[in-house]
Structure formats: structure tokens, C-alpha cells
Amino acid sequence: MEFSTIGAEDSLVEAKSRLEHCECLIVFGKSDIVGVITVKMLDDQSTCGQVMEMDILVDASVQKVALWKPAFIIMTVDGEPNSVSRGP
């Protein structure tokens, strides 16, 4: 999936703007990845942290993905998101 990043405290106006150019947003807390936002998740809440999907695994093994069955799987390189995909 094509993605961009956004902060959990950022507004949904900013999220909507960024989602015009990609399929999803990877949401960062203070320093860690905490969730994913897609267009379908947007509503009238005030921040990205309130609407994001938190059922994610970051840099998970195939076995862990099969066991946990997350909504999204995020892979990183040197701590930066490299790819995101929907879970099984």
C-alpha cells in the first residue's frame, strides 16, 4: 500500500489532505508507530489518535502475523516505515 506518515496529535484536516495522495497514513506517537488511518476511518473526531486503527504489528515475523492476525503489518528500515500491508 502507498503510505505517508502523520502524528497522533495532528488534525483530521491534515489527515484528509495527505490521504488524497496515498492509501493510508502510518501514525506516530512521540517516537513509535502507534496505528494506521485509511479514508474509511475518518469521522468527526478531533485528532488522528482518536480514529486510527491500533491493531497493527511492526516488523513482525510470519509466525507472529499468523498467530495475531493484525489489521495492518508495517515493516521498517532503521526505524522508518518502509512498507505497510493489510493483515491476513
Secondary structure as a PSIPRED ss2 file (coil, helix, strand):
# PSIPRED VFORMAT (PSIPRED V4.0)

   1 M C   1.000  0.000  0.000
   2 E C   1.000  0.000  0.000
   3 F E   0.000  0.000  1.000
   4 S E   0.000  0.000  1.000
   5 T E   0.000  0.000  1.000
   6 I E   0.000  0.000  1.000
   7 G E   0.000  0.000  1.000
   8 A C   1.000  0.000  0.000
   9 E C   1.000  0.000  0.000
  10 D C   1.000  0.000  0.000
  11 S C   1.000  0.000  0.000
  12 L H   0.000  1.000  0.000
  13 V H   0.000  1.000  0.000
  14 E H   0.000  1.000  0.000
  15 A H   0.000  1.000  0.000
  16 K H   0.000  1.000  0.000
  17 S H   0.000  1.000  0.000
  18 R H   0.000  1.000  0.000
  19 L H   0.000  1.000  0.000
  20 E C   1.000  0.000  0.000
  21 H C   1.000  0.000  0.000
  22 C C   1.000  0.000  0.000
  23 E C   1.000  0.000  0.000
  24 C E   0.000  0.000  1.000
  25 L E   0.000  0.000  1.000
  26 I E   0.000  0.000  1.000
  27 V E   0.000  0.000  1.000
  28 F E   0.000  0.000  1.000
  29 G C   1.000  0.000  0.000
  30 K C   1.000  0.000  0.000
  31 S C   1.000  0.000  0.000
  32 D C   1.000  0.000  0.000
  33 I E   0.000  0.000  1.000
  34 V E   0.000  0.000  1.000
  35 G E   0.000  0.000  1.000
  36 V E   0.000  0.000  1.000
  37 I E   0.000  0.000  1.000
  38 T C   1.000  0.000  0.000
  39 V H   0.000  1.000  0.000
  40 K H   0.000  1.000  0.000
  41 M H   0.000  1.000  0.000
  42 L C   1.000  0.000  0.000
  43 D C   1.000  0.000  0.000
  44 D C   1.000  0.000  0.000
  45 Q C   1.000  0.000  0.000
  46 S C   1.000  0.000  0.000
  47 T C   1.000  0.000  0.000
  48 C H   0.000  1.000  0.000
  49 G H   0.000  1.000  0.000
  50 Q H   0.000  1.000  0.000
  51 V H   0.000  1.000  0.000
  52 M C   1.000  0.000  0.000
  53 E E   0.000  0.000  1.000
  54 M C   1.000  0.000  0.000
  55 D C   1.000  0.000  0.000
  56 I E   0.000  0.000  1.000
  57 L E   0.000  0.000  1.000
  58 V E   0.000  0.000  1.000
  59 D C   1.000  0.000  0.000
  60 A C   1.000  0.000  0.000
  61 S C   1.000  0.000  0.000
  62 V H   0.000  1.000  0.000
  63 Q H   0.000  1.000  0.000
  64 K H   0.000  1.000  0.000
  65 V H   0.000  1.000  0.000
  66 A H   0.000  1.000  0.000
  67 L H   0.000  1.000  0.000
  68 W H   0.000  1.000  0.000
  69 K C   1.000  0.000  0.000
  70 P C   1.000  0.000  0.000
  71 A C   1.000  0.000  0.000
  72 F E   0.000  0.000  1.000
  73 I E   0.000  0.000  1.000
  74 I E   0.000  0.000  1.000
  75 M E   0.000  0.000  1.000
  76 T E   0.000  0.000  1.000
  77 V E   0.000  0.000  1.000
  78 D C   1.000  0.000  0.000
  79 G C   1.000  0.000  0.000
  80 E E   0.000  0.000  1.000
  81 P E   0.000  0.000  1.000
  82 N E   0.000  0.000  1.000
  83 S E   0.000  0.000  1.000
  84 V E   0.000  0.000  1.000
  85 S E   0.000  0.000  1.000
  86 R E   0.000  0.000  1.000
  87 G C   1.000  0.000  0.000
  88 P C   1.000  0.000  0.000
